[in-house]
Amino acid sequence: MHEEDDTEVRTILERVASYYGFVPRIYQELRHNPAALKTFFYKNEQLVTDKALTGLAKELIAIGAAAALGSEHCLSTHIEGAKRQGAVDDQIFLAILLGASVAETTALSKSLRVWQR
């Protein structure tokens, strides 16, 4: 790893930690591949800083997606992020239910299509 890569990686990880209060596992693993880390971080940073949705709305969407995918680490991370954005338990619970409902509906529709063939 080049020194400038090392400096940029440290800066990225510090910025991630300042947002989440810790460095999520995905960023810890990606730090071993600076090019992949930079690509992942800057793409996500663009999404997070876009003003079309509030930070809380983005965290609630991420909670629903993590629930739908069954990603415990992502779910924990985004629940904490939502709480820092002012989410109340009812909002978090609804986001989880919506995500789970999407996952259930997707599994059901795929299964019914296979069965109908």
HELIX and SHEET records of a PDB file:
HELIX    1   1 GLU A    3  TYR A   20  1                                  18    
HELIX    2   2 ARG A   25  LEU A   30  1                                   6    
HELIX    3   3 PRO A   34  THR A   49  1                                  16    
HELIX    4   4 GLY A   55  LEU A   69  1                                  15    
HELIX    5   5 GLU A   72  ARG A   84  1                                  13    
HELIX    6   6 ASP A   89  GLN A  116  1                                  28    
END                                                                             
